[in-house]
Amino acid sequence: MQLVEVNNKSTIKSFHQLPFKLYKNNKVWIAHLRQDIESVFDKNKNKQLRHGEAIRWILL
């Protein structure tokens, strides 16, 4: 396994697919909306990021 920064199309896709893999057998799990997650990491939509930054990581 390797810890990878989420910073390109491929890793962003993996980042969003992870919960689907983790919870595929959970009948009560409700999938997130991709745009909701992306807005958390968008400086224009998340006012908290104007004072700092957020870096996403994924274990592949």
Buried (B, 14 or more C-beta within 10 A) or exposed (E): EEEBEBEEEEBBEBBBEEBEEEEEEEEEEEEEEEEEBBEEBEEEEEEEBEEEEEEBEBEE
